[in-house]
Amino acid sequence: MVYTSTQSLNVEEFLVRYGDNPRYELADGELIDMEPTGPHELVSGKISTRLGSEIDRLELPWFVPKSCMLQPFNTIATARRPDVIVLDEMALLEEPFWASEPVITRSRSVKLVVEVVSTNWENDYARKVEEYALFGIPEYWIVDFRGLGGVIYIGRPKQPTITVCTLINEDYHQRQFRLTDAIVSNLFPELHVTLQDLMPRSF
């Protein structure tokens, strides 16, 4: 992750300049180049496929969009682009921008967010945990397939880990899963997947 500009932007300016460019997001007015890698996109794609298949199997009114932006706060210049997001199609009727652009401003539209960890692991484990909990997202997965996170988050020895954050009241309860552990999700209780299933074959 690279901070690319010292000029502060508001959300409207960001959307005009970078709304169609998926490699940028905004955090407190700072433009961030997320620099996605091939393996990062591969893992994100595998997660999207698994979740989409489970949504179809259960015939839920949810879907995984190709791209989407979260604008979680009215008073803070932040616009996030989750690696994977599950949206409630019925709730989108109340979204003020959805008809013209894929921007989400209401928490009830979001069922799940997934962030695949890269060099910006501090953001995923700390800042976004706070933001997504405050916004009211029911479930947040941190997929650290390289084991990059600090030992305070994934333990020692550092190893590939998925952290599933489940919103209870206003805070996330966190549970960790290693390579061959079956992931436990309150939203998808019958989902049968491990981190090993999501890893690049070259790892």
Sequence and secondary structure as in RCSB ss.txt:
>XXXX:A:sequence
MVYTSTQSLNVEEFLVRYGDNPRYELADGELIDMEPTGPHELVSGKISTRLGSEIDRLELPWFVPKSCMLQPFNT
IATARRPDVIVLDEMALLEEPFWASEPVITRSRSVKLVVEVVSTNWENDYARKVEEYALFGIPEYWIVDFRGLGG
VIYIGRPKQPTITVCTLINEDYHQRQFRLTDAIVSNLFPELHVTLQDLMPRSF
>XXXX:A:secstr
 EE  SS   HHHHHHHHTT TTEEEETTEEEE    HHHHHHHHHHHHHHHHHHHHHT SEE  SS EE   SS
S  BB  SEEEEETGGGGG SSTTTS EE  GGGEEEEEEE STTHHIIIIIHHHHHHHHT SEEEEEETT  S 
HHHH SS   EEEEEEEETTEEEEEEE TTSB   SS TT   BHHHHS TT 
